Amino acid sequence: VDLVDGFILTIDNWNFISAAPIIRMQLDTLLRFIYISKISPKKAEQLINHIIDGKPLNHLKDSKGKKLNDALLREYAEKYFPWVNDVYIQTSKFIHFSERHMFGSVYDINNEKRIAKFAIHKGSYNVQKQDVIEYYDVFITITDAIIIFINTWGAIKRGS
């Protein structure tokens, strides 16, 4: 709920540099829920306890002996959501310094001289209404999927 609230606050203020990492955090949650939903309830409980104990997920391995890193979790998720890898890559650009950090503040570019003019201001300068719609669509899609996986896993737990 806090990520949803944070996303709405940042995107409604046209603060895309802060909204995009929240999409990535929500996607990370989805990746983990997808994996948890595909393993036995006993293994899922062990994994959740591992996380609750503050231990890194990538110290664990899947049934094939591969480390549970984001790349592997994306492989599992792509079977259900083919767009996962692209969203992960694009939102990672807001986590790790990239051209995306500068995009929101650039107001003029001279490609020939390789000069960019930046503005220091509140919000993102180059964001269009379509960008807002796209961010909302992606965030809602991820959040809906998380809710489905939580409900499914809860039903499995109640049945065991």
C-alpha positions in Angstrom: 0.0 0.0 0.0 2.9 2.4 0.8 4.4 1.9 -2.7 1.0 2.6 -4.3 0.6 5.8 -2.2 4.2 6.9 -3.0 3.7 6.3 -6.7 0.5 8.3 -6.8 2.1 11.2 -4.9 5.2 11.3 -7.1 3.5 10.9 -10.4 0.7 13.4 -9.7 3.5 15.9 -9.0 5.2 15.0 -12.3 8.2 13.7 -10.4 9.1 10.9 -12.8 12.6 10.5 -11.5 11.1 9.3 -8.2 8.0 7.5 -9.7 10.0 5.2 -12.0 12.0 3.5 -9.2 8.8 2.9 -7.4 7.6 1.0 -10.4 10.8 -1.0 -10.2 10.2 -1.8 -6.5 6.7 -2.9 -7.3 8.1 -5.1 -10.1 10.6 -6.7 -7.8 7.7 -7.6 -5.5 5.9 -9.2 -8.4 9.0 -11.2 -9.4 9.3 -12.6 -5.9 5.6 -13.5 -5.6 5.6 -15.3 -9.0 8.5 -17.4 -7.9 6.9 -18.1 -4.5 3.7 -19.1 -6.1 5.5 -21.7 -8.3 7.2 -23.6 -5.5 5.8 -25.9 -2.8 4.1 -24.2 0.2 6.8 -25.7 2.4 9.6 -24.2 0.2 7.7 -20.9 0.0 7.5 -20.7 3.8 11.2 -21.3 4.1 12.0 -18.7 1.5 9.7 -16.1 3.2 11.3 -16.9 6.6 14.7 -16.4 4.9 13.6 -12.9 3.7 12.0 -12.0 7.1 15.4 -12.9 8.7 17.0 -10.3 6.6 19.0 -12.7 4.5 19.6 -11.9 0.8 17.4 -13.8 -1.7 20.4 -14.5 -4.0 21.9 -16.7 -1.3 19.2 -19.3 -2.1 18.9 -21.5 -5.2 16.0 -22.8 -7.2 15.4 -26.5 -7.8 17.9 -26.6 -10.6 20.7 -25.1 -8.4 20.6 -21.6 -9.9 20.9 -18.6 -7.6 17.7 -16.7 -7.1 18.9 -13.4 -8.5 16.7 -10.9 -10.4 17.7 -12.3 -13.8 16.5 -15.8 -12.9 13.3 -14.3 -11.3 12.6 -12.4 -14.5 12.9 -15.7 -16.5 10.3 -17.3 -14.3 8.0 -14.2 -14.6 8.4 -13.8 -18.4 6.4 -17.0 -18.9 3.4 -15.1 -17.5 4.2 -11.5 -18.4 6.4 -11.2 -21.5 6.9 -7.4 -20.8 8.7 -8.0 -17.5 12.2 -7.8 -18.9 11.6 -4.6 -20.8 10.0 -2.9 -17.8 12.8 -4.1 -15.6 15.5 -2.7 -17.9 13.8 0.6 -18.4 13.1 1.2 -14.7 16.6 0.1 -13.8 17.8 3.1 -15.7 16.2 5.2 -12.9 17.9 3.1 -10.2 21.4 3.3 -11.7 22.7 6.6 -13.1 21.9 6.8 -16.8 20.5 9.1 -19.4 17.1 8.8 -17.8 18.3 10.9 -14.8 19.1 13.8 -17.0 16.0 13.6 -19.4 13.6 15.3 -17.0 15.7 18.4 -16.6 16.9 19.0 -20.2 15.2 21.8 -21.9 17.4 22.3 -24.9 19.9 20.1 -26.8 22.5 21.0 -29.5 23.5 17.6 -30.9 26.1 19.1 -33.2 28.0 20.7 -30.3 26.9 18.0 -27.8 25.6 20.7 -25.5 22.5 20.3 -23.2 20.9 23.0 -21.2 19.4 21.9 -17.9 16.8 23.5 -15.7 16.6 23.1 -11.9 13.0 22.9 -11.0 10.3 20.8 -9.3 8.9 18.0 -11.4 10.1 16.6 -14.8 10.3 19.1 -17.6 10.0 16.8 -20.6 7.1 14.6 -19.5 4.0 14.4 -21.6 0.5 13.3 -20.6 1.0 10.1 -22.5 4.0 9.3 -20.3 1.8 9.7 -17.2 -0.8 7.3 -18.7 2.0 4.8 -19.6 3.4 4.9 -16.1 0.0 4.4 -14.5 -0.8 1.6 -16.9 2.4 -0.3 -16.0 2.0 0.3 -12.3 -1.6 -0.8 -12.3 -0.8 -3.9 -14.3 2.0 -4.9 -11.9 -0.1 -4.2 -8.8 -3.1 -6.2 -10.2 -0.8 -9.1 -10.9 0.6 -8.9 -7.3 -2.9 -9.0 -5.9 -3.7 -12.1 -8.0 -0.6 -13.9 -6.8 -1.2 -13.0 -3.2 -4.8 -14.2 -3.4 -3.7 -17.5 -5.1 -1.0 -18.2 -2.6 -3.4 -17.4 0.3 -5.9 -19.8 -1.1 -3.2 -22.5 -1.3 -2.1 -21.8 2.2 -5.7 -22.0 3.5 -6.1 -25.3 1.8 -3.0 -26.8 3.4 
